[in-house]
Structure formats: C-alpha cells, structure tokens
Amino acid sequence: MNGESLYRLINTQNPNLLLVDARPFSDYNKGHIPHAVNIDLMNFHWFDTSEEGIVQFNRQMKILLNYLGINKQSIVVFYDGISGSSASRGIWLLNYFSHENAYILDGGFENWLKSNYPVETTTNPFIPSENMFNINKDVLADAEYVKNKIEKNANDVVIIDCRSKMEYDGLAARASRRGHIPHAVNIDWIDNLENEKFKDTEKLFKLYSFIPKDKEVITYCQGGYRAANTYLVLKKLGYSNVKMYLGSWGEWGNVSSLPIQ
C-alpha cells in the first residue's frame, strides 16, 4: 500500500482500520501517522522452534494480536521507517494466523514525511479484542523441517539466506557458530529495496528469476525479520509455496547438532 492509498483510507474514517507503527517507541513518540498505535515488533524474536517452542510462540502471539485489537474485520496496515523488516514481520505474522487483510506501507514513515502527509505525536491507546485465530502452518518452517529438507538433498526447495554477505560468509558472527545453512543461496534482503521502497516488479522478478515458480522457498535471516521482507516479495511475485524459518540463524547457529557451511 502506498502513502496516497493509506491517506485516502484514513480519511474514510473506517472503524476497521488498524494502523500499527512497528518502530521503537522513541521514534513513535517523536511523530507518527495519525491514529497509529505502537508496538516494536523487534522485541519479539523467537529462537525455539521445537514442538513445545512453537506451542508457546502461538500462545504468546495470539495474546499480542488480541492486545493490538485485531479482529476478523480489521484492515491492518503495518509500517516502520522504510519498507522494512519489522513491518514485514507483522504481515508474515498475520499470514501465519490466517488474517488476510494485512498491508505494509511502502516506503514507511520516511516516505510519508517526504510526501508531506499529516503527522501527530499523540500516544494512541490499544483497544484489545478477544479473537480466535486459525494457524496457517504453510508459511512457517521449523528447524526440524529445514534439517529434513537438507538431509534428503531435496531439489524441490530453495533456501534463501537474507542476511548480509558478511554474515553468510561467516565474517560477521551473531551466533556461537559462523556460516550459513547448507545449500542456502545468499540474497541480502536490502536488495529488495530502492530508495526506501520495494523495487518495481520487473526488477524483483529479475532478482529472483533463478527460482522456478513450482519450487518451495524457505527464507531465513538472523531472527525472522529480514526473511519476512523477502517472504513478502516472493508472495508478491506469485510464488505460492513460501515459508519463513522462524528461528533463523539465531536458533540454527546456536545448535551444535545442526549442519552448517
């Protein structure tokens, strides 16, 4: 969703619109899009994708979504500074809980400012809901799932490492081990963007043209945020079978029994 579309939507005063500023509160407090509530999604990393770990993730995230006030009628728009990873995580999260009316503001708050749209400093309250969410397991990969794909040397899946090349090559360490998941291809998530916005469709097609549309794709990064951005891009490009590895390198790189390259 671009700024003009969001501005028009805000002006309709649709009671189902829920605008979520996913930046740190310190940024939100300096100024934000009118009526937006704030939740810094970077505070919700999850590095345990064991069976019990996923049970707890589901429980905690359902609490969070109800705290935000999301119900079946909600039109949810996430934004951060740019077309970034935190807002992308919000969209992936709602995809996981089968909520379809979810959008990211392309260009984020920085582009909103450049377009001279209105800003406020009011801290808006949450209006909690009590909604039941259905889990869509098709968009989440856990460590065991990824490990099985590697061990089978499956040729029907492409694993994309969305981290920087330095992280991928093991030159930057953010876990007890360096490197990457075996057979993963490195495409830095930032290559999805141009001037703080998503690149146009033609450029994105070119970036991912090596992946046939019938392949399963698994994205990962350090904590499932940059990978969420690439997840969104691939879905936009028409890839139907895309999963994000929730635990990402923050889990994989700290479990000695999991293979690395």
N, C-alpha and C positions, 0 to 999 in steps of 0.2 A: 504494500500500500504506500503510495507516495503522499507527500505533505498536503497537496491540494485535496486529495480524496479524504484524508483524515480531517482536514479543516472543515470540509463540507459536512462530514459525518458528525462532527462535534456540534455544528450549528443546527443540525436537525433535532438536537436535544433528545436523541433516542435513549430511553431509560435503560436499554440493554447494553449500551456501550460501556465497556470497562477498559480504561486506558492505564497501562502498567508501565511505570518508569523503572527499569531494571538496573539503573545506575546506583552507585553508593549514595547514601542519604546526604552526605556532604555536598554532592553535586546537585541532587534534587532540591536541597534547601536553598541553593543559590538561584534557582529558577527552573521551571519545568512547564510542560504543556498543560494548559488549564484542565482541571478536573482529574488529573492523573494521580493515582496512588503510587506509593514507592515500596518496592521490595528488591533488595540487592541479591539477585539470584546467584552471584558468585559465592555466597555464603553457604550454598547447598551442594557442594561436591559430594560424591558418593563413591567410595573406593572398595566396596564389598559387594561383589555380585554373586556370592554364594547363594544357595537356595534361601537360607534364612536372611541373608543380607537384602535380597530382593523383596522379601516379605516386609521387612522393616522400611525399605525405601518406599514401597507402595503405601504403607500406613502413614509415614511422615509426609509424603507429597499430597495425599488426599487431605490431610489436615491443612497443609499450606494452601491448596487450591480453594478449600472452603473458607479459609481465613481471608483470602483475597476477595471472596464473594462471587466466585464463578458458579453459574448455574447453566442449565441446558439452553436457556435463551440468550446467554451472554455473547456479545460480539467483543472479543478480546483483542486488543492491539498492544503489543509489547514494543518498547523502544529502549535503546541505550544511546551512547554518544554518537555512533555511526551505525551502519548496517552490521552490527557486531555480534559477538559470540554470546553475550548474556541474554539479549532479547531472543536470539536463535534458540537458546536452551529453553526459554519459555514456550516457544512454538512447539519444539520437539516434545516437551513435557505434556502439552495439551493433546498433541497427536497420540502420545502414549496412553493418555486417559480418554481417548476417543471423542475429544471435543473438536469439531471441525471448524467452527467459526473463530479462527485464530489467525492473526496477521502480524507481520513485522513492519515497522515504519522504515521504509527505505531511506537511507541517509541519516536516520536517527535525529537526535536533538540538535546536532551541529547544523545539519541541513535545514531543520525547522527554523533555527535562528537566522541563517543566511537568507531565508525566504521571507523574513520579517513577519512571521506569524506570531500571534499573541503568546505571552509567557506570564506565569504567575509564580508567587512564592508561598502561597497558602499550602499548609500541610493538610492534605485531604484524608479523611478517615476511611478505614475499611468498613464495609458493611457485610459481615460474614454470612455465608449461606450454609445449607445442610444438603448438599447434593451427593448423590451416589454416582461414582464414576466407573465405567467399564474399561478394563485394561486391554490395550491392543498390543499383544506380545510380538507382533510382527515388526515393530520398529526398534526393539531393544535386543542387543546381543550381550550375553554374559561371558565371563572368561572361559567357562567350560565349552560353550558353543564355539567360540573362536578357536580354542585349542583343538577341538574335534575337526574343524574345517582344515586346520593346518596339518594335522596328523594324517588325514585322508588325502592330503595333497589335492584337494578339490579344485577342479578347473572351472567350476561354475560360479566362483565367487572372486571378487576383487576387494582387497583390503586397502583402504586409503589412510595413510598417516598424515593428519592435517597439521602437524607441528612444523616448526621451522626446520630447515635443512641441518642446522647445527644440533638440534635435539635428535633428529632422525639418525644422523651420523654418530651420535654419542659424544659430540664435542661439548654439549651443554647437558649437564646431569641434573635431573629433577626427581630422581628416584635412587634407590640403592644400586640399581644396575643401569648401564648405558646401552643405547642402541634402539632397536625397533622390533616390532613383531615380525617374525619370518614371512617373507614374500610380500610384505606391505610395500605399496608404492607411495612415494612422498609427493604430495601436492599441498603446499602451505595454504592454509585457509585464506590468508590475506590476498592470495591471487584471485579470489572470488570477487574482490572489490576494486573499484576505480573511483577516485575522488570521493571516498567515504560511502559510496553506494555500490549495490551489486552491479557488476558488469552487464552489458546488454546480452541478450540471449545468444546471439551469434558468437560472441567471444567466449561465453561459458560453454557452449557446445564444443568449440574448438579445444578448450582446456581439458574436457573430459571425453573427447571423441574416441579415445582408445578403448573405452568401456562399451561393449555391446549392450543394447537395451535389455536383453534377456538375462544378463548376469545379475546375481545378487551382489550388492555392495555393502561393505561394513566400513564405517568411518570411526576413527578414534583420534584422540589427541592426548593431552595430559589429564584432563578431568571431565571431558564430555561437553565442552562449550564450543571451542573452535570446530570440533567434529559435528556439532549441531548445526553450525553455519553451513558446512559442506552438505550435510544431510538435507537441509532446506533447498540448496541449489540443485542437488540431484533430483529431488522430488519435482522441482520446478521444471527441470529438463525432461521429465517424463519417465524417469527410472521408477519402476513400480515396487521393486524389492530392495529397499534400503533400510539398513539397521544402523544404529549407533551403539558402539560398545561403551556402555555406561561407565565402567570402572576405568577404562582407558589406561594410559601408561602409569597413572598414579597407583593403580592396582597391579597391572601386569609387571611393571618394572620393579615391584617390591615383593614379588612371589617367586622364590628361587626355583620352584619346580616348573615354571612356565618357560618355554623356549624363547630365545632372543637371537637376533642377528646384530 
